[in-house]
Amino acid sequence: MSRPLSEITQNSSMNQSEQEPKRTDGAERAASQGQGNEEPIASLRSVRMQVEIKAIMAALQRTGWNRKQAARLLKISYRGLLYKIRQHNITAA
């Protein structure tokens, strides 16, 4: 007493469509979240760069610009710290 293959595939496709959650595109989601005072979203790269600079500056100031100790505080290599100092043009002010 087996069912024909066409009946099985038809039933499974109906069940699958009923179980999937309704998806909305980005425009619908944005409209549903409200349109009031929205701040522009900064890129992840720029946010990461700002946080990196603040952390490096804090570590350098805390250690009196001892780069070896600052690297240890930040748990990065000394060379990595030197690279980031040059990359972000960090200078003692």
C-alpha positions as CSV (number, residue, x, y, z in Angstrom):
1,M,0.0,0.0,0.0
2,S,2.4,2.6,-1.1
3,R,1.4,6.1,-2.3
4,P,2.4,7.3,-5.7
5,L,5.5,9.5,-5.8
6,S,3.6,12.5,-7.2
7,E,1.3,12.5,-4.2
8,I,4.2,12.3,-1.7
9,T,6.1,15.2,-3.3
10,Q,3.0,17.3,-3.6
11,N,2.2,16.8,0.1
12,S,5.7,17.5,1.3
13,S,5.9,20.8,-0.7
14,M,2.6,21.9,0.9
15,N,3.8,21.1,4.4
16,Q,7.1,22.8,3.8
17,S,5.5,26.1,2.6
18,E,3.2,26.1,5.6
19,Q,6.1,25.7,8.1
20,E,8.4,28.3,6.7
21,P,8.3,31.7,8.4
22,K,7.2,34.7,6.3
23,R,10.2,36.6,5.1
24,T,10.3,40.3,4.6
25,D,12.8,42.3,2.6
26,G,15.0,45.1,4.0
27,A,12.6,47.9,3.0
28,E,9.7,46.3,4.8
29,R,11.8,45.7,7.9
30,A,13.0,49.3,8.0
31,A,9.5,50.7,7.6
32,S,8.2,48.5,10.5
33,Q,11.0,49.7,12.8
34,G,9.8,53.3,12.9
35,Q,11.0,56.3,11.1
36,G,11.7,58.8,13.8
37,N,15.1,59.8,15.0
38,E,17.3,57.3,13.4
39,E,21.1,57.7,13.6
40,P,23.2,56.8,10.6
41,I,24.8,53.4,11.0
42,A,28.6,53.6,11.0
43,S,30.5,50.9,9.2
44,L,32.0,48.1,11.2
45,R,35.5,49.0,10.0
46,S,35.2,52.6,11.2
47,V,33.8,51.6,14.6
48,R,36.5,49.0,15.0
49,M,39.2,51.5,14.1
50,Q,37.9,54.1,16.6
51,V,37.8,51.5,19.4
52,E,41.3,50.3,18.5
53,I,42.7,53.8,18.6
54,K,41.1,54.5,22.0
55,A,42.4,51.2,23.5
56,I,45.9,51.8,22.2
57,M,46.0,55.4,23.4
58,A,44.7,54.4,26.9
59,A,47.3,51.6,27.1
60,L,50.1,53.9,26.0
61,Q,49.1,56.6,28.5
62,R,48.7,54.1,31.3
63,T,52.2,52.8,30.7
64,G,53.9,56.2,30.1
65,W,54.3,55.3,26.4
66,N,56.2,52.1,27.2
67,R,55.2,50.2,24.1
68,K,56.3,46.8,25.3
69,Q,54.1,47.1,28.4
70,A,51.2,48.5,26.4
71,A,51.4,45.6,24.0
72,R,51.3,43.2,27.0
73,L,48.3,45.1,28.4
74,L,46.5,44.8,25.1
75,K,47.5,41.2,24.8
76,I,49.0,41.7,21.3
77,S,52.5,41.3,20.1
78,Y,55.0,44.2,20.3
79,R,55.3,44.3,16.5
80,G,51.5,44.3,16.2
81,L,51.3,47.3,18.4
82,L,54.0,49.1,16.4
83,Y,52.1,48.3,13.2
84,K,48.8,49.7,14.6
85,I,50.5,52.8,16.0
86,R,51.9,53.5,12.5
87,Q,48.6,52.5,10.8
88,H,46.6,54.9,12.8
89,N,49.2,57.7,13.0
90,I,49.2,57.7,16.8
91,T,51.6,60.1,18.3
92,A,52.3,61.3,21.8
93,A,50.5,64.6,22.3
